[in-house]
Amino acid sequence: MSEENYPTFKREQSIFWWTRNRRYIAYFFRELTGLFIFIYTLFFVYQLYQLHFNEVIYSAYISKMTAPTFVILNVVFLLFSVYHSLTWFQLTAKVLPLKIRNKPIDTKIIGLTSLALWGIFSYIVFIIMAGDINWLMKLI
């Protein structure tokens, strides 16, 4: 039998079909932020590679990274990373339904708890990177 005997259905669809729904746009943008995080990771790995050689090469690389273009690029990477992380915590609350005594915990509580822990750990890392680790050592 030839294929000419059967009617075919060809659905015409624009490549921008996802722009008709706000949730699809948010999903697409979230997935796009992963690409920027990957690019930032490549910058970071290259920085470690430069550090491997010697201090002079690393210093030259750091001086290039302080140019306004790279500073703006790092701010963009930071914004994409924050958006990606925030949407990830919102998603985690929905994907990981927790129960206490067979009663489901509200997803908002799970999401806010995750965000609070993220903030606390980020603050601790910031303090460590800033050089004031004495208060943390007293806690441990």
Residue pairs with C-beta under 8 A, 6 or more apart in sequence:
18 24
18 25
18 27
18 28
19 25
26 87
29 83
30 83
30 84
30 87
33 80
33 81
33 83
33 84
34 84
36 76
36 77
36 80
36 81
37 77
37 80
37 81
37 84
39 77
40 74
40 77
40 81
46 61
47 58
47 61
47 62
47 65
50 57
50 58
50 61
51 58
64 70
65 74
85 118
86 115
89 111
89 114
89 115
89 118
90 111
92 110
92 111
92 114
93 107
93 108
93 110
93 111
93 114
94 107
96 110
97 104
97 105
97 107
98 104
98 105
98 110
99 105
124 136
127 133
127 135
127 136
128 136
